[in-house]
Structures are given as structure tokens and as C-alpha cells.
Amino acid sequence: MPQVFEFRLPDLGEGLTEAEIVRWLVEVGEVVAIDQPVVEVETAKAMVEVPCPYGGVVTARFGEEGTELPVGAPLLTVAVGSVEPSGRTAESGSGTGAAEAESSGSGNVLVGYGTGAPPVRRRRVRPEGLLAPATAAATAPAAPPAFVPAVPVAPVAAVPVAVAAVPEEARGPVAVVSPLVRKLARQHDLDLRQLAGSGPAGLILRADVESAIRSGATAPQEAEEPPRTSGERVPLRGVRGAVADKLARSRREIPDATCWVDADATELMAARAAMNGDGGPGAGPKVSVLALLARICTAALARYPELNSTVDQEAREIVRLSGVHLGFAAQTERGLVVPVVRDAQARNTESIGAEITRLTEAARTGTLKPAELTGGTFTLNNYGVFGVDGSTPIINHPEAAMLGVGRIVPKPWVHEGELAVRRVVQLSLTFDHRVCDGGTAGGFLRYVADCVEQPALLLRML
């Protein structure tokens, strides 16, 4: 007789306590292999595919797409030891074949750390295939696989496992990939299962949801509801929630101050153009302005290490850090994230630029690993890409400083005693006043500005 095991949302590390179901990768009635990914979830750090440590038949799923679950909440149940390769119910005492090979859990919950067994093709099993013989009710069930989070569910003789209890509309995933599309639909009470997607393979796009909203395809009872006076409510969860918590904590704990300066970036832009050459055949990757500024920051932090530190409030100590793990702010569809370039002090401009490019692409596709979003010691924020000149950045807790960079635009400037049109940028430094005073912060910012205005100063560190 099959045993049914409950697989719960595992601890995804990095102190994460909850995750949102983005997309189910299996349906009720499918046969899954050990360590096969069964659901894609979104945490406050990244998108993660969660593998199931059991092989067997999926008998139930818990939570619709878009549902937020805490760590330890049930994800799905799997009937173990009941399916042969052909999909027939295993006979009592048969203990061989692929079914038994899949009946022991791997104990692993992260993708890439499984048993190494090749994945099997998904198979459908009719609910009646899970019925146990009447005589099996008196037989003691086999010992459950050695996986701590598993919770055996007592079998009931001659009763189908919970396949029939699952509503028809919950049996398959909605053809939506973007969490933003789901969020927009929830805000307007749209049933995504009633929409026809215009994307590849029927994928529902944001344009499809917006079109349905414009055409009034909302719930029938919406017109009968009284007008809402409290306004729209947007849940603070996922990436947005994590950012909100971190910014609020920064404001509560860090006595920050900001200083700024305008710098003539004309020579820096000319030096960048010379480094990139004509971009012909055989030319290497382009050097970005962000990469040059990142390299300038590492040189400035070597001179002013007070700003590459953190404060241990309990011990009342300033901890100066030896390595520079440089974070940079990146705006994505999922919100603001800060990927981290590890050991930036040991990299040249080209190496920093290549790592920034890699991390930026991963941020845009939602494939950043949690470890690539933590551990920063200093952050560079290029808000000039939004067309603004200045800002007072909020420090990325628990760091001690952040350098903000505005847009680089032509402005009137006194150059060599004469008025000229030059490429000017505003630089702003927000710093933790506990780790240093204004003299140190001003010295750091002035050194950065000098390197921007006189790129020859960079020759000693490139």
C-alpha cells in the first residue's frame, strides 16, 4: 500500500522565513523523480526552484500561485512506493524496480545537491491506480524514508489518495511567469484562468491583463461594491518588503550625514573613450563609467578605510573590514537589488566591469543567488541613469557609507580661467557619523572627485 509523505517548504538559508509561490512545475497526478524541481518560489533575495526529496505520485498541492508561505508550511504530498515504471500500482512484496529506487528520499532540498539520479519523464497516473488492495489495510506500512521534514500520513484502506479532493482549477499552473502580472491581476480581481494569453504557448502577458482591465473584465460583483475610501493596499513582501525593512532599520540605527560636490568629468569621459578605442574586430568588452567609478571607490577606500567598516552596537566597536565587497544598486522589474562584487580591491577596472555586467544580467533575469546579494561593505549608487542630478542616499545597513552619482551632462564651467561647456557630474556621499567625522568623509569625496577630474591619477591603480 502506498505511503503518503508531506513535503514542507524548506529553509532556503540567508535568514529567509517565507517565500511566494511563483509557478508550480508539477501537477496533481504526475509522477516525480527524487530531487526533481516541483515549484518555483520567490524569496526576498532571488527566485529559487525547490526540489522534492521523494519520488512518487503528487497527490496534492498546497497554495495557489501568488500565495506566500512561511518556511515549514506544507508544499505538496507524494505517494511513495506505489508506482512502477509503467504507471501501474505496485504489487505487495514486489520491492524491486524503479519504483523502489524512487521510494527513498534524498534528504536534499536545494537544486544541484541531489542523489545524482537522472530525472525521469513526467507520467500521469489515474487516481484509481493509487487504490490499495483491501488486504493491505492489515499490513504494517514500510519505514518512512530518512528525511527529517517528512510527515507520514496514515493510509486509509480502499480510499483514493487526495487527488479527487483537489479542485479542477488547481490541477495545472496558470500560464503566467511574471510576478508583476499576477500582482496586477490580484489588484483588479481578475481571474487569470479566464484570460487567453497572447505570448508564446499562450503565456499571459502584462498587456493581456491591462487589456482586460480596460475592457471591464472584472468580477461581476465589483460594480455592486461601495466605493473604497481607504485607497489601494500593496503588500510589503518579497523584495519590496526586504528593501523596506532594511531602509527603515538604516534610518533607525544610523546617524547619517551627506556631503556632495560637483566634478568636471570631461577628461574621465575622454579617457573612457580612448580605453574603448574604435570597438573594431578583436576589441574587448567596453569599459563602463560605473566600472571606472567602482575602481576609483576602491582606491579611495584604501586611503580612507574608516568608510569600509561597520558598527557593532552591542560591543560598542567600529569594525574596519580588510576586504572591499562593493555593492551597486540595480533597478529591476522585481524592485531594487544590490548585487555585490567580491574582493573589488583586488580587481582591475576590466575585471570589475565584467563582474558588474554578469551580476546585472543575473539581476534582470531574477537568477541572482542569495549569496550574491549579501555581505557588501560599501555601495555605489548610480542614480544618474534616472535622469537626476543629485540625491541623499540611504546607507545600505549595516554598511557605513554610500556614494551616489548623478547624471553626467554638459554645463557651463570655469576651465583654466575661462568659461566653457564641460561634462559635469554631482557626487554625493552619505556616511555613518559614528565611524568618522566630516573631515574624513570630505577627504574621501574630494579624492573621488579629483580622480574623476584628473584620470591620470588612476594610472597608479589600473
Secondary structure, DSSP 8 states (H G I E B T S, - for coil): --EEEEEE----STT--EEEEEEESS-TTEEE-TTEEEEEEE-SS-EEEEEES--EEEEEE-S-TT-EEETTSEEEEEEES-B-TTS-B--TT---SHHHHHSS-----STT-S--------EE--GGGG---GGGGGS------S-TT-EEE---TT---TTTTS-GGGSS--S---HHHHHHHHHTT--GGGS---SGGG---HHHHHHHHHTT-S-GGGGGS---SS-------HHHHHHHHHHHHHHHH--EEEEEEEEE-HHHHHHHHHHHTT--TT------HHHHHHHHHHHHHHH-GGGSEEEETTTTEEEE-SS--EEE-EEETTEEE--EETTGGG--HHHHHHHHHHHHHHHHHT---GGGGS--SEEEE-GGGGT-S-------TT-SEEEEE---EEEEEEETTEEEEEEEEEEEEEEETTT--HHHHHHHHHHHHHHHH-GGGGGGT-
